[in-house]
Amino acid sequence: MWEGGGRGGVCVCVGSEVYTQCDHPWSLLKGEGAGGAGRQRPICSSHSLAAHSERSRDRHKSRSKDSRSEKSVTINTPPAEPLLGDSAVRGEQVQDDNWGETTTAVTGTSEHSLSQEDIVRITKDLEDSVGLDCRRYFTRTLAVILGLLVFLTPLAFLVLPHLLWPEKLQSCGTACEGLFISVAFKLLILLLAVWALFFRPARAGLPRVFVFRALLAVLVLLFVVSYWLFYGVRILDSQDENYQGIVQYAVSLVDALLFIHYLAIVLLELRQLQPCFSVCVTRSTDGETRHYNLGQLSIQRAALAIIEHYYCDFPVHNPALLSASKSRAAKHLAGLKVYNVDGLAHSQSRAMIAAAARRRDTSHNELYYEEAEHERRVRKRKARLVVAVEEAFTHIKRMQEEEQKKAPGDVMDPREAAQAIFPSMARALQKYLRTTKQQHCHSMESIQQHLAFCITNNMTPKAFLESYLTPGPTLQYSRDHWLARQWTLISEASVTSGLKDGSIFLLKCVDFSLVVTSKKIPYIQMSEEYIDPKSHKFVLRLQSETSV
Amino acid sequence: ETLVKLVSQQRIEIQKLRQGNNLILGFSIGGGIDQDPGQNPFSEDKTDKGIYVTRITPGGPADVAGLMMGDKIMQVNGWDMTMVTHDKARKRLTKKNEDVVRLLVTRKSLEEAVKQSMGGFPRP
C-alpha cells in the first residue's frame, strides 16, 4: 500500500565540513516522489553562511540570475566589519554592487539547505565561505574580552596598590572593609545580570550589526578606558596612600557599570515592548495575511520577529494548492494568438486586451462547479476517514495496572499498538490526504509516530485527526519542511534603520515571499464619563386609548 | 416666514347616551401624565401629556355635540385635565351621576388644518 520513493542523498553542511546521510520523507503515492508535489531534496541543518569577498558576490550575481527557485543561493554579506564599524558606509557599498536593482538585498539566515547538484559548486566556494564563522567567533571573542576587562578592572584597582606600594598604603579601616563587601556583591549581581541578558543562545544571524549592542560596547569600552586613564595618572603615578579613596573609586566604577547595564536592558529589551506599529504580513503565493503588533525595532529585528511569528501562525505553504490557479492563468494566455502585422509594439497589447474582453469566457462557470465538486469529494472522504479512525481506535484498550500483573498476553507498547491499528485506517487517510493535496506533508513514519503519541496520551480519534484535517502551522510538520529555509531581506531603507509608518520590505524564501507593510498605531485620546449607578432608572412607555 | 399657530378654544356640551347599563359619550381618549407623550399623533409638542381625543364614534353624542378628533381636553365640568393620569381622566368623564359633561377643548384652527392638509401655504 505504501510506496517508498526515497533516494539516498549526500548533504554538505558548509562551514563545518561534515558529510551526513539524510533521510527522505516517504511519498504516499507511487509516482509522486519524482518531482511532482514536493521538492524532496536531502536536507540537514547547518551553520549560517556568508561570504566576504568580491568574488563570491559576483558569483551570487550570476547564479541567482539563472538559477531556478529550488536551487540554493549563496548568501552575501558586506565585508567583515569591526564591531564598531560604520553601517552607513557599508550600506552604500552594497547598493553600488547590486546590478539593476535599486533595492538593497542583504541576506540573513542561520540554516542553509543544499541540493545534491550544488555540491560541486559549493566545494568551489568553501574557501570563500569559511569567513562567515570568523565573523561570529570574532564577535564572541570581542565580547568575552570586553567582559573580562570589565570584571577584572575593579579587582585590579583594588589589588594594584597592595602590589606596587604596600608600605606607603594606609591600612583599611572598618568603612573601607565594608566597601569590599559591597564591591563583591555588586560584582556578583553584575555577573548574573550580564549572564541573563547577553549569554543567551543566538536566535539568528542578522545581516547587519546590531546597532544598539555595538553602541553599548563602545560606551562600556570608553568608560572603562577613561577610568583606567584616571587611575593610571592620578593614583598609580602619584602612588596615592589613601586606600579608602581607591576603594571608593572602585565602588563607583561598579555602580556605573550597573547603571550601564540598566541602560542596556532599557535599550535592548524594554524599548521594543510597547507596541508602536501594526504590521501586516502577507504571503505572496496564496495571500495568507496576519497582523502583528511590534514595538520600535530596526527593520532587521522586526523581520526576525516576523519570521518567528510566521513559523507559529501561518499554515504551512502547500505548493500543490496553487496548481489550479496556475492552470487557469495558462489557459487565459493560451487563448489568443496575436500576430504583429504593423510592427507597432503597443498596438499588439491593446488588441489582445480588447479581444480578451470581447471573448465570452466561461471559465468562471467551470471554476464554480469544480470547486463545488471538490468540496463534496473532500467531505465524503473526510466522513469515511473519521469513521475508519474511530473504529481503529476501538481495537486497542489501555491496560490497567492490575491487569498488567495478572495476564501478560499480547502486550504492546504504544509504538507497536500504533503499528497494529494503522493498516485499518491507512487507506482512508491516504485517500483523504491525496484529495486535499497534503500527501507530501505527511510521511508514513510521521503518521505512525503521531498515532503512537496520541495513544500514549489518551487522545480521542478526533484529536488524532486534527493535525490532518486542517493545515497547521509550519512548526507542526517534520523538520525538513521548515528547517530548510533561507530568508532574504529585501528592503529599500537601510535594514538597521527603524520601522516607520508605511515602510515596506520583503522576506524572500525559496518558494514564496512575505510582503510586510507597517502602519503606525495612532495616538489614542481617551476621555472619561462618569455614570452614577443610581442614575439607572426606567419607566414604562404606555399609550393607552380608552373609550368613554 | 413665521408660522403662526392658531388655536381656538371651544366649549362643548355633550349629553351622555344611555346604552344598557352604561352612559357613553361616544369618543376615545389618549394621553395622560403616566403615558408616553411621544406617541401622541395629535399633539404639536411631543412632550405634551394632556388628554386628547383619539377617536369619535360617528353619530354618537360627541360627534353630535361637535367634538373633533385631535382636540385636547382642558377641562371637564370645571375639573382641570391637563395634569391628570389617564385613569383619572377616564373616571372624570364617566361619572355615573352626571348626565351632561361640559368640556373645554383646544383645537387647532380650521385654517391651520386646511394648510396642513393642502401641504403648503396658500399664496395670496
Interface residues (C-beta under 8 A of the other chain):
Chain A: R541 L542 Q543 S544 E545 T546 S547 V548
Chain B: I24 L25 F27 S28 I29 G30 G32 D34 Q35 D36 Q39 N40 T54 R55 T57 H86 R90 L93 T94
